[in-house]
Amino acid sequence: MTPRKKRVKLFNTEALVKAVILLGFVTLLVWLVLTEQLPLYINPRFSLLIELSCGLLIPMFIIQLLDFLIPDCASNDLPCHTHTGRWHFIPFLAVLSLAFALPDNTLNANLVNSKGLNSQISVISTSSQDQPRPLASEFHQQKLIKVTNLNYTEAVSEINNFPQDYTGKNVVMTGFVFRSPGLTSNQFSLVRYVIMCCTADSLPYGVMCETAAGKNYADGTWLTVEGVIKMSKYEDGEVPTVKITSMQQIDVPKDPYVYPYN
Amino acid sequence: MYFIFLDSEEVTLENLLASRLSYISDMINWNNAVNFKIILLSIIIEAFPFMLLSVIVSAFLHNFVSEDTIRRIIPKNKLLSIIIACFLGIVFPVCDCGMVPIVRRLVLKGVPLHSAIAFMLAAPIINPVVASATAFAFRTNSSAVLLRLGIAFFVAFFTGMFIDAFFNKNQLKTSLQIHTHTHGCCGHNTANQHLHEYSCADKLIQTVRDASNEFFEMGRYLLLGAIFGALSQIVLPREILATVGKHSLISIGSMMLFAFLISVCSSADAFIAASFSTNFSLGSLVAFMVFGPMIDLKNLFMLLHTFKIRFVIWLSLVVASLCAIAAYIVNSI
């Protein structure tokens, strides 16, 4: 290549940094898709958005790379280059390095505190009476209620809002352990994060459980429990509780969050 | 006595400091770091497509649409142009994450400031995507959707009128202050030259180049906002909010502050608002859903980068007080 003026050279490094950052983001998105980690961040329904991002980032990357390799083409109609300072790239580099440095993981029990566990709140309110209850008639006939990924929000809100319909019935469910203040040593909540759009709007949602072995499990431990629904004392009132008859510690599931209504 | 006084003062100060420090050191741990990373990335992944789309549209406008065309489209009547701007979101459902670059381009292209700002404020709320998400989140309370859309229009319209009355000069920072490729020292008046001198392929390449430059210029503020938003999600406990939920005025103020801080995108915030519905007044929830998409941390960074500081301060104040007034009326009914 021909020798260049100093100014053009400056522009060069900038194009290189930009190309590297763009490539970094494309790599991050493609890697999240290929390793099927996308559901750990956003509702899989929106995967089209990721394709859109990639589709727009890749041409930008190509142009920046070309600008770096063939500087004349870039300086054509840009008689003066930008004065983008170095610190301007810090947010991009910081986010990228954070994304690649910290291991893949799922939201853990620590966040329940700042998000606020919902089950305890909705018990107090009576506003949920006029909600549609799609699962009620099905559940009323069953002796064993199976709470799954697909029916999680409806099933848990049935148990929390209409416990009188279900006392004495058996229930099987999966979630992680979380202890709110005010629980006795054999009580804990079995919680999952319910997510609409992305993990930024995640809401912890769960049911209170009771077992003598409860204290053996730290917050955030994933359990599959089976038990009987009954009422027990919590703070000043009574709340629906799963009296555990059997439980099993499990690994963090591949799909830890609940995406309702998909 | 004096010494005892000093002593006790010192102890309380020490205690205070110790409790602060222990709170901070409690917050810094591995689990919180992981949660921070996940929330940060999810905000970014969700906002990126809108941001990228916005810079592409902005660059496209820059290279392909002349100022004359835009001037011809905009209605001469002020009221009419503000009202149309408020409802443009129905045709272009955009998220607030990517509004500022488009608005800046529109203003550079000669769109009057009042209409551009009304568009910026209303479009992220008055659009089919957000309306259906809100209707879904508040399926037990259908009035929330109507209130959200209605108040968004009210705020956008009157902010537009306010800007028209008090800010008629150019409120963009000068190009010298901004340092940018897209209109840097070349000046944006070369836009029309671009239109005639280059072939279509050249213009396409230039569009992508402009878009990527603008992406780097604006994107860093989006990332900064996302970082602060994710941090406040980790650090702010909800119990603090819950204690003020029923008080009419304080609940409005705290929900607006909360919306400003967490910077969640307008298609997702209805679900967060709905999660508060049991212990917060309806007015405060609507204020949360109207104010958040209009002004939040990540937008504020971009606005401050684009517009003059005085203008951004006035804009935020007017939007905030209009939101608060509307929400207070909702609470009083």
HADDOCK unambig.tbl for C-alpha pairs under 7 A between the chains (distance, minus, plus):
assign (segid A and resid 41 and name CA) (segid B and resid 38 and name CA) 6.48 0.50 0.50
assign (segid A and resid 41 and name CA) (segid B and resid 42 and name CA) 4.82 0.50 0.50
assign (segid A and resid 42 and name CA) (segid B and resid 42 and name CA) 6.04 0.50 0.50
assign (segid A and resid 49 and name CA) (segid B and resid 49 and name CA) 5.87 0.50 0.50
assign (segid A and resid 50 and name CA) (segid B and resid 49 and name CA) 6.87 0.50 0.50
assign (segid A and resid 52 and name CA) (segid B and resid 49 and name CA) 6.07 0.50 0.50
assign (segid A and resid 53 and name CA) (segid B and resid 48 and name CA) 6.39 0.50 0.50
assign (segid A and resid 53 and name CA) (segid B and resid 49 and name CA) 4.65 0.50 0.50
assign (segid A and resid 53 and name CA) (segid B and resid 52 and name CA) 6.75 0.50 0.50
assign (segid A and resid 56 and name CA) (segid B and resid 52 and name CA) 6.62 0.50 0.50
assign (segid A and resid 59 and name CA) (segid B and resid 208 and name CA) 6.92 0.50 0.50
assign (segid A and resid 60 and name CA) (segid B and resid 208 and name CA) 5.81 0.50 0.50
assign (segid A and resid 60 and name CA) (segid B and resid 209 and name CA) 6.56 0.50 0.50
assign (segid A and resid 60 and name CA) (segid B and resid 212 and name CA) 5.55 0.50 0.50
assign (segid A and resid 63 and name CA) (segid B and resid 209 and name CA) 6.31 0.50 0.50
assign (segid A and resid 80 and name CA) (segid B and resid 185 and name CA) 6.79 0.50 0.50
assign (segid A and resid 82 and name CA) (segid B and resid 179 and name CA) 6.15 0.50 0.50
assign (segid A and resid 82 and name CA) (segid B and resid 180 and name CA) 5.83 0.50 0.50
assign (segid A and resid 82 and name CA) (segid B and resid 181 and name CA) 5.73 0.50 0.50
assign (segid A and resid 83 and name CA) (segid B and resid 179 and name CA) 6.09 0.50 0.50
assign (segid A and resid 84 and name CA) (segid B and resid 179 and name CA) 6.97 0.50 0.50
assign (segid A and resid 88 and name CA) (segid B and resid 220 and name CA) 6.85 0.50 0.50
assign (segid A and resid 91 and name CA) (segid B and resid 220 and name CA) 5.68 0.50 0.50
assign (segid A and resid 91 and name CA) (segid B and resid 223 and name CA) 6.17 0.50 0.50
assign (segid A and resid 91 and name CA) (segid B and resid 224 and name CA) 6.42 0.50 0.50
assign (segid A and resid 92 and name CA) (segid B and resid 220 and name CA) 6.47 0.50 0.50
assign (segid A and resid 99 and name CA) (segid B and resid 37 and name CA) 6.88 0.50 0.50
assign (segid A and resid 105 and name CA) (segid B and resid 34 and name CA) 6.87 0.50 0.50
assign (segid A and resid 107 and name CA) (segid B and resid 35 and name CA) 5.28 0.50 0.50
assign (segid A and resid 107 and name CA) (segid B and resid 38 and name CA) 6.90 0.50 0.50
assign (segid A and resid 108 and name CA) (segid B and resid 31 and name CA) 6.59 0.50 0.50
assign (segid A and resid 108 and name CA) (segid B and resid 35 and name CA) 6.75 0.50 0.50
assign (segid A and resid 110 and name CA) (segid B and resid 31 and name CA) 6.44 0.50 0.50
assign (segid A and resid 110 and name CA) (segid B and resid 32 and name CA) 6.52 0.50 0.50
assign (segid A and resid 111 and name CA) (segid B and resid 234 and name CA) 6.59 0.50 0.50
assign (segid A and resid 113 and name CA) (segid B and resid 237 and name CA) 6.65 0.50 0.50
assign (segid A and resid 114 and name CA) (segid B and resid 234 and name CA) 6.27 0.50 0.50
assign (segid A and resid 114 and name CA) (segid B and resid 235 and name CA) 6.78 0.50 0.50
assign (segid A and resid 114 and name CA) (segid B and resid 236 and name CA) 6.00 0.50 0.50
assign (segid A and resid 114 and name CA) (segid B and resid 237 and name CA) 3.94 0.50 0.50
assign (segid A and resid 114 and name CA) (segid B and resid 238 and name CA) 5.44 0.50 0.50
assign (segid A and resid 115 and name CA) (segid B and resid 237 and name CA) 6.66 0.50 0.50
assign (segid A and resid 115 and name CA) (segid B and resid 238 and name CA) 5.85 0.50 0.50
assign (segid A and resid 116 and name CA) (segid B and resid 238 and name CA) 5.76 0.50 0.50
assign (segid A and resid 122 and name CA) (segid B and resid 278 and name CA) 6.87 0.50 0.50
assign (segid A and resid 125 and name CA) (segid B and resid 278 and name CA) 6.37 0.50 0.50
assign (segid A and resid 131 and name CA) (segid B and resid 140 and name CA) 6.17 0.50 0.50
assign (segid A and resid 196 and name CA) (segid B and resid 271 and name CA) 6.97 0.50 0.50
assign (segid A and resid 197 and name CA) (segid B and resid 268 and name CA) 5.68 0.50 0.50
assign (segid A and resid 198 and name CA) (segid B and resid 42 and name CA) 5.70 0.50 0.50
assign (segid A and resid 199 and name CA) (segid B and resid 39 and name CA) 5.65 0.50 0.50
assign (segid A and resid 199 and name CA) (segid B and resid 42 and name CA) 5.92 0.50 0.50
assign (segid A and resid 200 and name CA) (segid B and resid 39 and name CA) 5.14 0.50 0.50
assign (segid A and resid 200 and name CA) (segid B and resid 42 and name CA) 6.49 0.50 0.50
assign (segid A and resid 200 and name CA) (segid B and resid 43 and name CA) 6.36 0.50 0.50
assign (segid A and resid 201 and name CA) (segid B and resid 268 and name CA) 6.77 0.50 0.50
assign (segid A and resid 201 and name CA) (segid B and resid 271 and name CA) 6.93 0.50 0.50
assign (segid A and resid 201 and name CA) (segid B and resid 272 and name CA) 5.88 0.50 0.50
